[in-house]
Amino acid sequence: MIKPFTTTLDSGLRIVCVEMPHLHSAELAIYLKAGGRNDPRGREGLSHFLEHILFRGTADFSCSQEIENAFEAIGGTPNASTDADSTCFYSRIHPDHYRRGMEIFASMIMQPLLEGVEIEKRIITEEAREDLNEQGEEINADTIASRLLWPRHPLGMPTIGTLKSIAAITRADLEKHLRTYYVPPRAVVVVAGPVSSDAVFSAAADVFNKWRGNEPCPALPATARFNAPQIRFVHDSDSQMALQLAFLGLRRKDPRFMALRLLRRLLAGGGSSRLHLRLREELGIVYSVEAAIGAYEETGCLAIDLSTAPETLIQAIEVTLEEIVRLTREPVPASELDRVRQLYIFDLEYSRDSAYEIGGRYGWGELMGMVHSIEEDQREAAGVTSADLLEAARTVFTAENLRLVAVGPWTAGIKRQTGAVVKRFVEQWDT
């Protein structure tokens, strides 16, 4: 039986403990509400850079090797990630040693050396170059689509930053960002596993008792309203075309969000999904097709990704748009909805075996103010109807919400044909 417990320290730091007595390992994570959308103009990538530099040493651990050794001694391997909204430091650890894990992460966050900036800058620059072509153009379809969805806003910028903004980051920038955003009211410490909530709360209160800081100004909200689709082609010397069809979506607390989750699975959620059956099994023009949802406090997106040969790109676009338009016009059959929904409910059930997934559910959920138990999500999914799917599809899958990105060895003829195909489907949407 999974039992989540939460407490808040006087500093505003929230501590979440999820008791999972059936497991043999624990997951420790610290979530911070500091991501790419909090980066100042000209210093895009600062949140990601700060996440990296904290591994370079602290007052207690002189270098990254000492931090790694300290985690290995308690059965862990530390890691971290930064996205548009948040940063997370996490590690699987032996359940007897979660306090020591807290102490290591606390040292990284509260007493970092912030040394080796130029070395880390070179590393991150190489990471950023992976998303550029020979001309220095962005070829990451996610980033290109984000720029089109949220132009002139931090959500439209790559979380890693640009070569120019990475080069501009200084130690002073890192210090200021740390003081501003790595503060208790914007943080959640979560431990999930075979542990006791009382003991976890006591350890956290002791380890983090000197962490102080105030809530900063809120992030700039994103406003996106479009009146027409957009298409962007970028050259890359590859044998395939990478295609993304991104649609402006729903904010994460939208009441239709569960219906959108099921729509994603119905479209490209596995071997029986509509796009997999048509593009791979019937036509044989892709190896795989995937769909993902991005959701923020005030906005969101749903993106469909695939790769195909240049000569089959137009066919892939046509079939994908056909299935999207179909979802806005025809109710999903009850049998298909039942199948997709039941698999989602099963996946929720399987997450009970993962301290990582449960830690994220309750830790990240607490950070964003949207904690849902597995049972609550299962009940909500069970209540979704075909009418709900139709409403969500008609809200998201509109012509003006479409941002089409194609990266690869395209020709002028392919670009012209793509424009004609999109125009034809726009006319269908409007009728």
N, C-alpha and C positions, 0 to 999 in steps of 0.2 A: 504494500500500500504506500503510495507516494504522498508525503505530507509536507507541504510548503509552509514555512513560517517566515515572518518579516518583522524587523524592528528598525527603528531610526535612532541614530545617536544624536546627541545635542548639537553636533556640528552639521547635521543634515544628511550625513552619510547613511544610506540605507543598506542593511545587511539582510540577505535572503539565504535561508537554509532550506534545502529540499531533502528531507529524509528519505533515503532509498535503501532500506536495510537488505534488500535482496542482492545488491551489487557488491563487488570486491575492490573497486577503485572509486576515487572521488574526483570530481571536476571542480577546480577553483578558477574563478574568473573575476576580473574587475572591469565593469563597463563604465565608460565615461561619455558624456554627451558633448563630444568634441570631434568634429569630422570636417570633411572638405568644405561644407557650407559655412563653417566658421573661419575659414582662412581669409585674411585680409587681401584686398586687391593688390596684385603685384607680388604676393607671397603665396600663391596657390601651391598646394602641396605641403604647407607648413604642418598641418596636423599629422600627416603621414610621416614627415621627416622627424617630428618629435617622437612619434611611436618608435621609429628606428633608433634614434640616438639614446633613448633610455636604456637600451640593451648594452651600451658601450661602457657602462661602469657607474658605480654609486659610491657613497661614502663608506659603505661596508664591503663592496665588491669592486675591485680596482679595474676590472675589464670584463668583456663579454664572456670570456672563458670561465671566470669565477662564478658568474651568474649561472651559466650552463651547468657547471659542476655542482653548484648548490642545489639546483633543481633535480639533477640526476640522482643526488644522494637521497632524495625523498621520492624517487620513482617517477619523476616528471621530465617533461621536455617543454620548456616555455615557448610560447608563440604569441603573436599579436596580429591584429588586423585593423585597418581603418577604412571606413566607408564615408558616404556623404554626411551621415548623421552622427556617427559614433566611432569610438575606438575601444577595442577590447584586448586585454591581456589575459591569457588563459593557459592552463596546463592541467593535464591529468596528473594526479598525485596519489600516493598511498594514503588511505583515509586516516591513518594514525598521525600524519604529518601536515595536515592542512594549516596549522598555525605557522609552521616554518615557511610554508608557501606564501602565506599572508605577509610574513616578515620580509621575504625577498621582494615581492611586488611592492610593498610599502616603501622599501628602500629605493626602488627604481623610480617611484612616483614622487616621493617626498624629498629624496636626497640624491638626485642624479648629478653626475659630474658634468654632463653636457660637453664632453670632450670628443675629439676626433671628428669635428664637424666637416672638415674638408675631405677626409677619407669617406665619410658617409655620403657626402654630396656626390662623390664620384660613383659610389655604388648605386645610389638612387638614379643618377643620370643614366647609367647603363640600363637600369630597369626601365626607365622611361623610353629609351631608344628602341626597345623591343616593339613599341607601338608606332614606330615611324618608318616610312619608306625611305628610299635612297635620296629623295628630295627634301626630307625632313617633314613631310606631311603626316598628319595623324591617320592611321589605318585601323585603329580600334573602333569597330562599328558602334559599340556601346557609347564611347565618348563622342563620336560624331553625332549620333542620334540625340544624346543629351544636350549638345550645343544647339540642336535644332528645336528641341522641346522647351528648353529654358535658356534662351539667348540672353546674354548680358547678365547672367545670374550665377552665383557660385555652384548651383546644382548642375549647370551646364559645363562646368570645368572638370577636367580629370582630377580625381582625388590625389594622384601622384604629383600633379602640377605639370608645368611645361619646362622645357630646358632652360628658358630664361628665368622663370620664377624660382626654380630649384637653385640656380646659380646665385640668385639674389639673397637667399636665406642666410641669416647670420646667427651667431650665438645669442645675441641680444633678442632677436625675434623669437627664438626658442624659449628663452627665459620668460619673456612676456606672455607667450602663449601658454606656457606651463602654469604661470601664476593666475592667468585669467580663467582658463577652462578646466584645469585639473584641480577642481575644488570639490569638497564633500557634497554640497547640494546637487551637483551634477554627476554623482557617481553611485554605483551600486556594486557591492561585493557579494558574490554568490558562491556558496559551496553546495554541491549536490553529490549525494552518495550515502554510504552507510555511516552516518555521523549523527550527533545529537545537536539539536538546535540550541539548547541552553549553552552547551560547551562552545559552539561556533560563535554565538553572540558574545560570550565572555571574552573569547580570544580576539575577536575583531575589535571590540571596545578597547582592549588593552593595546593592540598593535597599532591602531589608527587614532589613538587618543590625541595625538599632537597635530593631526592634519586639520588645517583650517583654511577658510576661504569663503568668499561671498559669491552669490549668483551673478553672472555677468549679464550684459544687455542681451535680449533675444536676437536670434539670427534673422537676417533679412528674409521676409516671406517671398515666395515665388508666386507670380501671377502669370498664367499662360492662357491666352485666348487666341485662337487662330480662325481664319476664314477660308483657308485653302490648304491642301496637302503640300508637302515639300519633298524634293528628291535631291539626293547628293551622291555623286559618283566620285571616287578617288582611285587613282591608279596605284597598282601594286604588282610587282613581278611575281605572280603566283600562277599556278596552273588552274586554280578555281576562282570563282567569284564568291565572296562572302556577302550574304544578303541579310539585312535586318529590316523588318517592318515593325516600327515602334509606334505605339498609339498613346497619346496622353490619357492617363488612367484615373484612378480613384485615390483619394487620400486614405491613409491606413485605417482611420476610424469611420470611414463611410459604411453605412449599414448594408450596402450592396457588396462589400468586399469579399465575403464568403462566396457569393455567387461568381465573382470574378476569379477566385481561386479554382473553382470547379470548371469554369470556362477554359482556363489555362490548361488544365489537365485534359479536358475534352479535345482541345485543339492539338496539343503536342506534349502529352504527358505519358508517353510510353508506346508500346507496340500496337495497341488497339486504338490509339488516338487518330482523329480524322486526317491530320496532315501526314502522319507517319504512313497510314494506309495508302493514301493517294500518291504522295511524292516518292516514297520508297517502294512499297509493295506493288503498287499498280504501274507506276511509270519508271521506277528504277533510276531516278535522276539525283537522288541524294543518298548519303550514307546515314545521316541522322538529321532530325529537325527538333528544335527545342524552343520552349517559351519560358519567359521569366517575368516576374512582377517586381517592380520597384515601387515602394510606397513611402511617403513622407507625411509630415504633419498636415500639410496643406495641398499636396498634389501627389501624382504618381504616374506610372506608365506600365504598359504591358508590351513586351518585345518578343518577336518571333525571329529565330535565327536559324540559318541553314547555309550550307556551301554546296555549290554545284558548278558544272562546267560552263564556260561563257556561252556556249551554244544552246544550253538548256535554261539559262537564266530567265528568259521571258516566260517560258512555260511554267517555271517554278513560281514566278510572281503571279501569273494568271490563276493558277490552281489555289495558291494561298489566299488571294483576294476573293476567289469564288467561295471558299469555305467561310471566310470572314463575313461576307455579305449574306451568305446562307444563314448564319447564326443570328443576324439581325432581322430575318424575315420568317424563319420557320422555328416553331417551338422544338426544343430538343425532345426526342421520344423518351417516354418514361423509362423504358428499359435501358437506354444509354445513360441517362442521368443516374439511375440506380447503380449501374456498374461503376461509373466514375466516382460517385459519392461513396460507395462501399469501400473501394480501394483507398480513398482518402481516409476514411474512418479507420481502416486497418493500419495504415501508415502511422496515424496518430497513436494507435495502440502499441505499435512496435517501438515508438519513441520512449516508452517506459523503460526499455532496456538500455538506454543511453544517458549517462550522466551529462554528457556534452549537450545533447539536445534539450534535456530537461533544464539544465542550468541556463541555457540560452532562452528557453521559454519564459522562465520566471525572472531571470536576471535582466535580460534586454527588455522584457515586457514591463518590469518595474521601472526601468529607466525611462521608457517611453509612455508610461501611464496607461498601459493596456494589457494588464495581466489576465490571461484566459487559461483556465485549466483545460486539460485534455478533454474532460467530460463536457465542458461548456462548448468547446469547438465541435465535438462530435454531435451534440444536440443541435447546434446551429446548422451544421451541414445536413443533418437529417431533415431539417425543416425547409431547405431550399427547394423551390419548385421550378418547373420549366418556365413559368411566367417570370420568375426572378432572374433566370438566366437570360431570357429575352430582353428584359429591362436593362440588365447590366451590359449586354452586348450592344444594344441600341445607344447606350450612353457613351461607351468607350469607342466602339468601332464606327466612327463617323469619318467621312472623307477629310474634313478639316483637321481631324486629330492625327492623321497619318503622317509619319516621317519615314521615308524609305531611304535606306543607305545601302550602297553597293560598292564593294572594294575588291579590286582585282584587275585583270587584264582586259578591261572593257574597250569597246570601239564606239565611234560616234553613232554607228547604226544601232547598236544595243541601247545606247542612251536614248536615241530618238524613239525606238520601239517601247522602251519602258515608259516614257512620257505619254505615249499614245495609249498604252494599256491602262495606266493610272487614270487618264482622262476618261476612258470608256467606263471604268468602274465608278468614277465620280458621278457620271451621268446616271448609272444604275442606282447608286445610293440616293440620288436626288429624286428618283421617280417612285 
